[in-house]
Amino acid sequence: MTLSLFEQFTSPVFLGIPLAVIALSLPWLLCPTPSNRWLGSRTTILQGWFIARFTNQLFMPLKPSGHKWALLFMTLVTFLLTVNLMGLLPYTFTPTTQPELNLGLALPLWLTTVVIGFRNQPTHALGHLLPEGTPTPLVPVLIIIESISLIIRPIALGVRLTANLTAGHLLIHLISSGIFNILQTMTTVALLAFVLLLVLILLEMAVAMIQAYVFVLLLSLYLQENI
């Protein structure tokens, strides 16, 4: 039973071809492309409004030197948002439930912000490892703790996204399996559980959007510390 629950998170393979590649490339095919017309479609206008609002909110606290990351962060949040929401559809695979993918996104971006900090302002970057006014006996301990805290950031970033999406998918799977099993014997309970399932799906949609936003927001905060 435990194995069957987690089988939905294994990368599917068809004729030796990993279908995760299709799941990763499909969001880019679904995104609307701007046209040369004076007025775009409703989807294009909505996408432009979302990009403008998100960019304004995300980069307002950052210095102008960090605004060059706008294209990368907007591409990342659009990708994560689309993949997370598409994973809620039946017979689909959610690549962001795989820790390898999330760590593969988090580690290089986090490392880039750290390298930028040490290259542009090494004194300020090293100052994060030791708070001002620390007693001398505590200096080695705090340096070790802050170093571990710095190194663990990309792991926490990737695991947070994986755990939240995996937990929601497991709950949906468990409740839907329970409804299917008790539908004939306890119809009333099954209907109540179905209502709960609908509420849980709406909640999981909100979680999918929030986690995409949180992932990029934390990366922007790491960038803000190093520019």
C-alpha atoms as one frame of an Amber mdcrd trajectory, in Angstrom:
protein
   0.000   0.000   0.000   2.832   2.389   0.875   4.585   1.631  -2.404   1.419
   2.162  -4.455   0.852   5.575  -2.882   4.238   6.852  -3.963   4.214   5.239
  -7.395   2.417   8.325  -8.725   5.579  10.360  -8.071   7.900   8.149 -10.129
   8.843   9.518 -13.527   6.779   7.638 -16.142   8.509   6.027 -19.110   6.849
   5.052 -22.405   8.790   2.971 -24.950  11.998   3.891 -23.158  11.246   7.622
 -23.436  10.906   9.536 -20.133   7.621  11.428 -20.230   9.015  13.956 -17.743
  10.636  15.672 -20.729   7.199  16.264 -22.243   5.847  17.476 -18.909   8.703
  19.988 -18.655   8.342  21.297 -22.198   4.550  21.416 -22.384   4.116  24.607
 -20.266   6.088  26.620 -22.827   3.770  25.431 -25.589   0.684  26.495 -23.627
   1.857  30.018 -22.828   0.302  32.573 -25.199   2.684  34.403 -27.503   2.214
  38.108 -28.249   1.053  39.071 -31.744   1.652  42.103 -33.944  -1.933  43.313
 -33.570  -2.851  46.517 -31.794  -4.970  44.618 -29.289  -3.997  41.198 -27.995
  -6.240  38.416 -26.817  -7.674  38.283 -23.307  -5.130  35.620 -22.367  -2.225
  37.747 -23.566  -3.544  40.820 -21.739  -4.012  38.809 -18.534  -0.502  37.404
 -18.845   0.960  40.882 -19.370  -0.945  42.229 -16.359   0.293  39.374 -14.169
   3.904  39.843 -15.285   3.762  43.600 -14.669   2.204  43.269 -11.206   4.499
  40.447 -10.098   7.629  42.177 -11.378   6.685  45.413  -9.632   6.044  43.683
  -6.307   9.097  41.417  -6.474  11.713  43.945  -7.547  10.528  47.042  -5.682
  12.735  46.288  -2.605  15.773  45.416  -4.762  18.455  47.798  -5.886  18.594
  48.710  -9.589  21.533  46.334 -10.058  19.206  43.424  -9.246  16.586  44.369
 -11.835  18.544  42.523 -14.524  17.233  39.317 -12.917  13.642  40.214 -13.814
  13.504  38.088 -16.978  14.973  35.038 -15.236  12.668  35.268 -12.219   9.560
  35.858 -14.332  10.406  32.878 -16.522  10.960  30.731 -13.434   7.722  31.699
 -11.689   5.712  31.198 -14.900   7.265  27.763 -15.375   6.681  26.657 -11.773
   3.145  28.025 -11.716   2.171  26.250 -14.928   3.800  22.928 -13.996   2.277
  22.932 -10.497  -1.240  23.633 -11.754  -1.000  21.161 -14.633   0.005  18.461
 -12.156  -3.474  18.647 -10.612  -5.104  17.426 -13.821  -5.973  13.708 -14.071
  -3.425  11.403 -15.704  -0.654  13.977 -15.523   2.819  13.969 -14.007   4.097
  16.787 -11.794   7.854  17.262 -12.303   8.090  19.593  -9.304   7.326  16.682
  -6.959  10.802  15.394  -7.804  13.503  16.710  -5.432  16.141  16.387  -8.159
  14.412  18.988 -10.315  13.751  21.406  -7.462  17.301  21.124  -6.135  18.576
  21.486  -9.682  16.740  24.816  -9.894  17.529  26.029  -6.378  21.231  25.164
  -6.079  22.637  27.005  -9.155  20.524  30.122  -8.552  21.420  30.279  -4.857
  25.101  29.690  -5.656  24.996  32.511  -8.206  23.699  34.970  -5.618  26.437
  33.902  -3.186  29.156  34.265  -5.833  27.842  37.732  -6.742  27.975  38.750
  -3.083  31.544  37.557  -2.551  32.696  39.123  -5.816  31.089  42.566  -5.463
  31.156  43.098  -1.688  33.207  40.385   0.055  33.342  42.225   3.388  29.568
  42.565   3.564  29.070  38.946   2.477  31.439  37.656   5.141  29.753  39.923
   7.687  26.597  37.781   7.431  28.523  34.930   9.033  29.200  36.872  12.241
  26.661  39.304  13.761  28.081  42.536  15.093  28.791  42.647  18.821  29.203
  38.894  19.238  31.180  37.885  22.378  34.606  36.500  21.521  34.031  32.969
  22.972  30.947  32.563  20.756  32.621  33.648  17.520  33.672  30.146  16.275
  30.288  28.643  17.174  28.295  31.384  15.420  30.460  31.218  12.309  29.803
  27.470  12.058  26.062  27.921  12.652  25.736  30.740  10.107  27.769  28.791
   7.567  25.490  25.772   7.952  22.464  28.065   7.693  23.845  29.509   4.472
  24.652  26.130   2.929  21.288  24.601   3.843  19.303  27.331   2.059  19.069
  25.647  -1.369  18.190  22.319   0.262  15.368  23.931   2.224  14.239  25.758
  -0.914  13.956  22.578  -2.954  12.569  20.380  -0.183   9.884  22.960   0.691
   8.481  22.881  -2.833   8.689  19.087  -3.045   7.102  18.430   0.359   4.167
  20.818  -0.074   3.187  19.486  -3.476   3.737  15.845  -2.506   1.611  16.174
   0.648  -1.278  17.707  -1.260  -1.195  15.065  -3.982  -1.116  12.298  -1.375
  -4.159  13.706   0.433  -6.091  13.975  -2.816  -5.140  10.391  -3.697  -6.126
   9.035  -0.280  -9.491  10.815  -0.147 -10.418   9.915  -3.725  -9.500   6.256
  -3.081 -11.618   6.255   0.070 -14.596   7.734  -1.805 -14.315   5.061  -4.477
 -14.223   2.267  -1.871 -17.199   3.425   0.244 -19.409   4.757  -2.549 -21.603
   1.653  -2.642 -21.882   1.045   1.105 -21.939   4.555   2.615 -23.210   6.915
  -0.055 -23.836   9.863   2.269 -20.343   9.720   3.726 -18.920   9.414   0.221
 -20.782  12.551  -0.907 -19.515  14.495   2.106 -16.004  13.265   1.395 -16.418
  14.367  -2.226 -17.243  17.883  -1.079 -14.138  17.781   1.106 -12.170  16.600
  -1.930 -13.346  19.581  -3.981 -12.312  21.956  -1.201  -8.942  20.210  -0.962
  -8.393  20.565  -4.718  -9.091  24.299  -4.492  -6.684  24.507  -1.567  -4.055
  22.575  -3.513  -4.446  25.001  -6.423  -3.734  27.831  -4.008  -0.739  25.933
  -2.611   0.615  25.368  -6.134   0.482  29.102  -6.869   1.813  30.149  -3.465
   4.754  27.742  -3.577   5.803  29.009  -7.002   5.702  32.556  -5.643   7.552
  31.643  -2.430  10.302  29.845  -4.358  11.075  32.924  -6.455  10.520  35.326
  -3.548  13.142  33.583  -1.403  15.599  33.661  -4.292  15.009  37.403  -4.616
  15.673  37.819  -0.885  18.945  35.896  -1.233  19.837  38.172  -4.137  18.918
  41.270  -2.098  21.443  40.271   0.575  24.273  40.068  -1.954  23.867  43.145
  -4.148
